[in-house]
Amino acid sequence: MQKNRDFFLKYELKQERKLVTEMGLSAYIDFLMINIRFEVNSNKRAREYEQALQTVEKLGENESDEQILKVYSSAVCYLRGRKLVNEALSSKQPELELLRQAVEQFWSAKEAYEKANVCFCTYQGLLKILEAVDNFEEVDISELNKLIQEIVEVLPDDISPSISLF
């Protein structure tokens, strides 16, 4: 890792270094997501995310470039958000405060980490729904449909053809 970093610094390849860092972190997180996908235990998934975010934090410790630090920071926020979501949803009654914290993490990450925006919109929508149900508010179906449509619109096109709004 240090050898590659030195190469980019030696030849003043700042933008290329940033792109390689982004791609490397994205590949690492994608690999992690594939491995975690089939784990049914939310607590185990949360532990996996915790380990991953510690790894990314450690990778970013020796970094001094602001652009690269932003990339690492966004990846850490994204992983922390995923961890918090799993902790929030690990019981029968979701923990809304943990879900709020997760939404904040996704908000922090979404500027520099594209995948965080999907999570931000999805979990912000879920949080609004759960808060309405938790407060025994009368749920406005048209407002709920609008919220769901907003969430579906930010999902990547290849997420699933079976997702649609009725």
C-alpha positions as a printed Julia matrix, in Angstrom:
166×3 Matrix{Float64}:
   0.0     0.0     0.0
   2.78    2.42    0.94
   4.68    1.54   -2.25
   1.66    2.43   -4.41
   1.06    5.62   -2.45
   4.68    6.67   -2.96
   4.37    6.09   -6.72
   1.36    8.4    -7.01
   3.01   11.04   -4.85
   6.33   10.85   -6.7
   4.69   11.51  -10.06
   2.15   13.98   -8.64
  -0.81   11.88   -9.74
  -3.22   13.33   -7.21
  -6.46   12.76   -9.13
  -5.44    9.28  -10.18
  -4.59    8.44   -6.58
  -8.01    9.63   -5.47
  -9.72    7.52   -8.15
  -7.71    4.43   -7.22
  -8.57    4.95   -3.55
 -12.27    5.36   -4.35
 -12.29    2.27   -6.52
 -10.37    0.22   -3.97
 -12.71    1.17   -1.14
 -15.75    0.59   -3.33
 -14.48   -2.87   -4.29
 -13.74   -3.69   -0.64
 -17.22   -2.61    0.44
 -18.89   -4.45   -2.47
 -17.01   -7.62   -1.51
 -18.08   -7.14    2.1
 -21.71   -6.7     1.04
 -21.6    -9.92   -0.98
 -20.25  -11.81    2.03
 -22.76  -10.3     4.45
 -25.81  -10.53    2.19
 -26.91  -14.0     3.27
 -26.25  -13.55    7.0
 -29.66  -13.56    8.67
 -28.43  -12.48   12.1
 -28.44   -8.67   12.3
 -26.01   -8.65   15.2
 -23.46  -10.68   13.22
 -23.87   -8.32   10.26
 -23.34   -5.35   12.58
 -20.09   -6.93   13.86
 -18.88   -7.46   10.29
 -19.57   -3.8     9.48
 -17.74   -2.75   12.65
 -14.67   -4.74   11.63
 -14.8    -3.26    8.13
 -15.1     0.32    9.35
 -12.16   -0.21   11.71
 -10.13   -1.49    8.75
 -11.01    1.55    6.63
 -10.26    3.9     9.54
  -6.86    2.26    9.94
  -6.14    2.62    6.21
  -6.92    6.33    6.4
  -4.86    7.04    9.52
  -1.65    7.87    7.65
  -3.34    9.96    5.01
  -2.72   13.7     4.81
  -4.4    14.62    1.52
  -7.78   16.26    2.19
  -9.45   14.74   -0.89
  -8.38   11.22    0.05
  -9.32   11.77    3.7
 -12.82   12.73    2.54
 -13.08    9.46    0.62
 -12.03    7.44    3.68
 -14.33    9.44    5.95
 -17.32    8.88    3.66
 -16.65    5.15    3.49
 -16.44    5.0     7.3
 -19.73    6.92    7.64
 -21.39    4.58    5.16
 -20.18    1.47    7.01
 -21.17    2.98   10.36
 -24.63    3.68    8.93
 -24.97    0.07    7.76
 -23.86   -1.13   11.19
 -26.38    1.12   12.95
 -29.21   -0.02   10.67
 -28.5    -3.64   11.57
 -28.39   -2.79   15.27
 -31.62   -0.78   14.97
 -33.48   -3.57   13.22
 -32.12   -6.48   15.27
 -35.12   -6.62   17.58
 -38.85   -6.96   16.94
 -39.35   -3.29   17.79
 -36.9    -1.19   15.73
 -34.77    1.25   17.73
 -35.64    4.57   16.14
 -32.74    6.49   17.69
 -30.21    4.12   16.14
 -32.04    4.43   12.82
 -31.85    8.25   13.11
 -28.11    7.98   13.73
 -27.76    5.71   10.69
 -29.6     8.23    8.5
 -27.2    10.95    9.74
 -24.22    8.75    8.83
 -25.59    8.15    5.33
 -26.2    11.89    4.96
 -22.56   12.55    5.87
 -21.33    9.9     3.45
 -23.5    10.62    0.43
 -21.49   13.55   -0.92
 -18.37   11.46   -1.58
 -19.8     7.93   -1.59
 -22.55    7.47   -4.16
 -24.09    4.32   -2.67
 -24.8     6.16    0.56
 -27.49    8.25   -1.14
 -29.63    5.17   -1.8
 -29.31    4.15    1.84
 -30.0     7.71    3.01
 -33.25    7.94    1.03
 -34.37    4.41    1.87
 -33.76    4.6     5.61
 -34.96    8.17    5.94
 -38.23    7.02    4.38
 -38.4     3.99    6.64
 -37.69    6.19    9.65
 -40.54    8.57    8.74
 -42.93    5.63    8.39
 -41.85    4.05   11.68
 -42.07    7.39   13.5
 -45.61    7.91   12.23
 -46.63    4.42   13.33
 -44.77    4.8    16.64
 -46.61    8.06   17.4
 -49.95    6.52   16.41
 -50.39    9.24   13.84
 -53.0     8.7    11.21
 -51.07    7.62    8.16
 -51.91    9.59    5.01
 -51.79    6.95    2.28
 -51.16    9.45   -0.52
 -48.27   10.96    1.47
 -46.93    7.47    2.12
 -47.13    6.6    -1.6
 -45.3     9.84   -2.42
 -42.55    8.98    0.07
 -42.2     5.46   -1.33
 -42.04    6.85   -4.88
 -39.21    9.19   -3.84
 -37.32    6.24   -2.4
 -37.85    4.07   -5.49
 -36.68    6.89   -7.79
 -33.22    7.04   -6.18
 -32.68    3.3    -6.38
 -30.28    2.19   -9.09
 -31.95    0.99  -12.29
 -30.54   -2.51  -11.89
 -31.73   -3.01   -8.29
 -34.78   -5.13   -9.11
 -37.45   -5.02  -11.78
 -39.98   -6.28   -9.23
 -39.95   -2.99   -7.27
 -42.88   -0.88   -8.31
 -45.42    1.46   -6.8
 -49.05    0.42   -6.81
